Amino acid sequence: MPTLSGTVKDANGVLAQRLVRVYKKSTGAFVGEVASDATTGVWSIATADTTDHFAVAHHTTAITTGDTDFASVSLLLNMDGTNGSTTFTDSSLSPKTVTVAGNAQLSTGVVKNGTASALFDGTGDEITATLGTFGTANFTIEAHVYPVSKVQSYPCLLRITDGTNTLYVQHNSDSRANQFYINDGTTSAGTATQANGAWYHVAVVRSSGTLTLYVDGVSTGSFSHSRNYGAITFKAGGSAAEAGSLSFNGHLDNLRVTQGVARYTTTFTPPAAAFPNYTIDATFGNDNAIILDRLTPV
């Protein structure tokens, strides 16, 4: 699908977070709205057509959220939608395109929060998205996980890779019990055993060069991990062995990637509600705005 994109600066020429709304020139029809990234000023909106458009960048942020680290969230999939849908919507400030492989889909049959969860049937289902550069900074990757059955051949829950460095959050392997663990190809950690048919909060956190896996808010193991990640490809589902045909069999909900922030550094109570999204200030229409013309999808 074509996208419209741009960069927003404030009156002083500083990259800024602003509310951007896009309309069709020919009809004035509303296409979509998004907040530009607070650090880079970048925004992107998908559009179904290739006619000319214009964008309105509002003077104030018009953004509220219950998450103080929301500006650092690079991927937010709350997995809401209709049963059987293959549309996975990223609700971060810079929405990413999520690509579906196999028959990964939304399911309303087993849900942690909201209207649906992501369903992976253990036969090659996965979803992927391209994120930014991680470098050696802190990060947090987390989701609610509901295993359905134990599958061999290194099923993958979550993965990040820059083509050279790879980190997996896995469910089990041929030599392990039914458990979650992390593996960077050299070192692994994680010993908690889980039952199928139940929800677990799983978080992998890098804090000052130490990587820790938390299951339901409790550390199950950690190791030194200071690898310098370039541009990241993120994957949920699939197999840790790239040629493997078996993958995670179960559901994921409330999936969030936060770059530059170690959200958890000690035992914590996992979030019970869906991860917060941003909302638009209802009074934004009274603010000054800049109209950007001659936008063409790419």
For each residue, the residues with C-beta under 8 A, 3 or more apart:
1: 46 47 48 97
2: 46 47 48 49 50 297 298
3: 44 45 46 47 97 297 298
4: 22 31 44 45 46 47 53 55 295 297 298
5: 42 43 44 45 298
6: 20 36 42 43 55 292 295
7: 15 36 40 41 42 43
8: 15 16 17 18 20 36 41 43 57
9: 12 13 14 15 16 41
10: 13 14 15 16 18
11:
12: 9
13: 9 10
14: 9 10
15: 7 8 9 10 39 40 41
16: 8 9 10 36 38 41 61
17: 8 35 36 37 38 41 61 63 71 93
18: 8 10 35 36 41 57 58 59 60 61 62
19: 33 34 35 57 58 60 61 62 63 280 284
20: 6 8 33 34 35 36 43 45 55 56 57 58
21: 30 32 33 55 56 58
22: 4 30 31 32 33 45 47 53 54 55 56 295
23: 28 29 30 31 53 54 55 56
24: 27 28 29 31 49 51 52 53
25: 28 51 52 53 54 293
26: 51 52
27: 24
28: 23 24 25
29: 23 24
30: 21 22 23 33
31: 4 22 23 24 45 47 53
32: 21 22 45 46 47
33: 19 20 21 22 30 45 280
34: 19 20 43 44 45 93 94 95
35: 17 18 19 20 43 61 62 63 93 278
36: 6 7 8 16 17 18 20 40 41 42 43 57 93 94
37: 17 40 41 42 43 71 93 94
38: 16 17 71 93
39: 15 71
40: 7 15 36 37 94
41: 7 8 9 15 16 17 18 36 37
42: 5 6 7 36 37 94
43: 5 6 7 8 20 34 35 36 37 94
44: 3 4 5 34 94 95
45: 3 4 5 20 22 31 32 33 34 95
46: 1 2 3 4 32 95 97
47: 1 2 3 4 22 31 32 53 297
48: 1 2
49: 2 24 297
50: 2 296 297
51: 24 25 26
52: 24 25 26 294 295 296
53: 4 22 23 24 25 31 47 295 296 297
54: 22 23 25 291 292 293 294 295
55: 4 6 20 21 22 23 291 292 295
56: 20 21 22 23 289 290 291 292
57: 8 18 19 20 36 289 290 292
58: 18 19 20 21 62 284 287 288 289
59: 18 287 288 289 290
60: 18 19 281 284 287
61: 16 17 18 19 35 281
62: 18 19 35 58 280 281 283 284 287
63: 17 19 35 93 278 279 280 281
64: 278 279 281
65: 70 276 277 278 279
66: 276
67: 70 73 275 276
68:
69: 72 73 258 261 263
70: 65 67 73 93 276 278
71: 17 37 38 39 93
72: 69 258 259 260 261
73: 67 69 70 76 92 93 256 257 258 259
74: 92 94 96 131 132 257 258 259
75: 90 92 96 129 131 234 255 256 257
76: 73 90 91 92 255 256 257 275 277
77: 88 89 90 91 98 118 127 236 254 255 256
78: 89 91 113 114 253 254 255 274 275 277
79: 88 106 114 116 117 118 252 253 254 255
80: 89 106 114 115 116
81: 85 87 88 89 106 115 116
82: 85 106 108 115 116
83: 106 107 108 109 116
84: 105 106 107
85: 81 82 105 106 116
86: 100 103 104 105 106
87: 81 106
88: 77 79 81 98 100 106 118 127
89: 77 78 80 81 95 98
90: 75 76 77 95 96 97 98 129
91: 76 77 78 95 277 278
92: 73 74 75 76 95 96
93: 17 34 35 36 37 38 63 70 71 73 278
94: 34 36 37 40 42 43 44 74
95: 34 44 45 46 89 90 91 92
96: 74 75 90 92 129 130 131
97: 1 3 46 90 129 130
98: 77 88 89 90 127 128 129
99: 127 128 129
100: 86 88 104 105 126 127
101: 104 124 125 126 127 128 238
102: 120 121 123 124 125 126 237 247
103: 86 121 125
104: 86 100 101 118 119 120 125 126 127 237
105: 84 85 86 100 118 119
106: 79 80 81 82 83 84 85 86 87 88 116 117 118 119
107: 83 84 110 111 116 117 118 119 251
108: 82 83 111 115 116
109: 83 119
110: 107 117 119 146 251
111: 107 108 114 115 116 117 253
112: 117 144 146 199 251 253 254
113: 78 144 253 254 273 274
114: 78 79 80 111 253 274
115: 80 81 82 108 111
116: 79 80 81 82 83 85 106 107 108 111
117: 79 106 107 110 111 112 144 146 251 252 253
118: 77 79 88 104 105 106 107 127 236 237 251 252 253 255
119: 104 105 106 107 109 110 125 251
120: 102 104 125 126 236 237 247 248 249 250 251 252
121: 102 103 125 249
122: 125 148 149 151 155 246 247 248 249
123: 102 245 246 247
124: 101 102 238 239 245 246 247
125: 101 102 103 104 119 120 121 122 237 238 247 248
126: 100 101 102 104 120 156 235 236 237 238 247
127: 77 88 98 99 100 101 104 118 235 236 237
128: 98 99 101 233 234 235 236
129: 75 90 96 97 98 99 233 234
130: 96 97 231 232 233 234
131: 74 75 96 134 160 231 232 233 234 257 259
132: 74 231 232 259
133: 162 229 230 231 232
134: 131 137 139 160 162 229 230 232 259
135: 228 229
136: 209 226 227 228 229
137: 134 206 259 260
138: 205 206 207 208 260 261 262
139: 134 205 206 257 258 259 260 261 262
140: 203 204 205 206 256 257 258 261 262 263 264
141: 158 160 169 203 204 205 256 257 258
142: 201 202 203 204 254 255 256 263
143: 157 158 201 202 236 252 253 254 255 256
144: 112 113 117 199 200 201 202 252 253 254
145: 157 180 199 200 201 202 250 251 252
146: 110 112 117 197 198 199 200 250 251 252 253
147: 150 171 178 194 196 197 198 200 248 249 250
148: 122 196 197 249 250 251
149: 122 196 249 250
150: 147 171 172 178 196 249
151: 122 155 171 172 246 247 248 249
152: 155 172 173 174 246
153: 173 174 239 241 244 245 246
154: 168 170 173 239 240 241 244
155: 122 151 152 170 171 172 238 239 240 246 247 248 249
156: 126 159 168 169 170 171 235 236 237 238 239 240 247 248
157: 143 145 168 169 170 171 180 202 236 237 248 252
158: 141 143 168 169 202 204 234 235 236 255
159: 156 166 167 168 169 234 235 236 238 240
160: 131 134 141 166 167 229 232 233 234 235
161: 164 165 166 167 232 233 235
162: 133 134 165 166 229 230 231 232 233
163: 230 233
164: 161 230
165: 161 162 184 227 228 229 230
166: 159 160 161 162 184 185
167: 159 160 161 182 183 184 204 211 225 227
168: 154 156 157 158 159 182 183 184 240
169: 141 156 157 158 159 180 181 182 202 204 213
170: 154 155 156 157 173 180 181 182 183 240
171: 147 150 151 155 156 157 178 179 180 248 250
172: 150 151 152 155 176 177 178 179
173: 152 153 154 170 176
174: 152 153
175:
176: 172 173 179 181
177: 172 193
178: 147 150 171 172 193 194 195 196
179: 171 172 176 190 191 192 193 194
180: 145 157 169 170 171 190 192 194 200 202 213 215 220
181: 169 170 176 188 189 190 191 213 220 221
182: 167 168 169 170 188 189 190 204 211 213 221
183: 167 168 170 187 188 240
184: 165 166 167 168 187 188 211 225 227
185: 166
186:
187: 183 184 223 224 225
188: 181 182 183 184 223
189: 181 182 211 212 213 220 221 222 223
190: 179 180 181 182 213 215 220 221
191: 179 181 220 221
192: 179 180 215 218 220
193: 177 178 179
194: 147 178 179 180 198 200 215
195: 178 198
196: 147 148 149 150 178 250
197: 146 147 148
198: 146 147 194 195
199: 112 144 145 146 253
200: 144 145 146 147 180 194 215 216
201: 142 143 144 145 214 215 216 217 270 271
202: 142 143 144 145 157 158 169 180 213 214 215
203: 140 141 142 213 214 263 264 270
204: 140 141 142 158 167 169 182 211 212 213 214
205: 138 139 140 141 211 212 214 262 263 264 265
206: 137 138 139 140 209 210 211 212 225 262
207: 138 210 212 262 265
208: 138 262
209: 136 206 224 225 226
210: 206 207 222 223 224 225
211: 167 182 184 189 204 205 206 222 223 224 225
212: 189 204 205 206 207 219 221 222 264
213: 169 180 181 182 189 190 202 203 204 219 220 221 222
214: 201 202 203 204 205 217 218 219 220 264 268
215: 180 190 192 194 200 201 202 218 220
216: 200 201 270
217: 201 214 264 267 268 269 270
218: 192 214 215 267
219: 212 213 214 222 267
220: 180 181 189 190 191 192 213 214 215
221: 181 182 189 190 191 212 213
222: 189 210 211 212 213 219
223: 187 188 189 210 211
224: 187 209 210 211
225: 167 184 187 206 209 210 211
226: 136 209
227: 136 165 167 184
228: 135 136 165
229: 133 134 135 136 160 162 165 232
230: 133 134 162 163 164 165
231: 130 131 132 133 162
232: 130 131 132 133 134 160 161 162 229
233: 128 129 130 131 160 161 162 163
234: 75 128 129 130 131 158 159 160 257
235: 126 127 128 156 158 159 160 161 238
236: 77 118 120 126 127 128 143 156 157 158 159 252 255
237: 102 104 118 120 125 126 127 156 157 247 248 252
238: 101 124 125 126 155 156 159 235 247 248
239: 124 153 154 155 156 242 243 244 245 246 247
240: 154 155 156 159 168 170 183 244
241: 153 154 244
242: 239
243: 239
244: 153 154 239 240 241 247
245: 123 124 153 239
246: 122 123 124 151 152 153 155 239
247: 102 120 122 123 124 125 126 151 155 156 237 238 239 244
248: 120 122 125 147 151 155 156 157 171 237 238
249: 120 121 122 147 148 149 150 151 155
250: 120 145 146 147 148 149 171 196
251: 107 110 112 117 118 119 120 145 146 148
252: 79 117 118 120 143 144 145 146 157 236 237 255
253: 78 79 111 112 113 114 117 118 143 144 146 199
254: 77 78 79 112 113 142 143 144 271 274 275
255: 75 76 77 78 79 118 142 143 158 236 252
256: 73 75 76 77 140 141 142 143 275
257: 73 74 75 76 131 139 140 141 234
258: 69 72 73 74 139 140 141 261 263
259: 72 73 74 131 132 134 137 139
260: 72 137 138 139
261: 69 72 138 139 140 258
262: 138 139 140 205 206 207 208 265
263: 69 140 142 203 205 258
264: 140 203 205 212 214 217 268
265: 205 207 262
266:
267: 217 218 219
268: 214 217 264
269: 217
270: 201 203 216 217
271: 201 254 275
272:
273: 113 276
274: 78 113 114 254
275: 67 76 78 254 256 271
276: 65 66 67 70 273
277: 65 76 78 91
278: 35 63 64 65 70 91 93
279: 63 64 65
280: 19 33 62 63 284
281: 60 61 62 63 64 284
282:
283: 62 286 287
284: 19 58 60 62 280 281 287
285:
286: 283
287: 58 59 60 62 283 284
288: 58 59
289: 56 57 58 59
290: 56 57 59
291: 54 55 56
292: 6 54 55 56 57 295
293: 25 54
294: 52 54
295: 4 6 22 52 53 54 55 292
296: 50 52 53
297: 2 3 4 47 49 50 53
298: 2 3 4 5
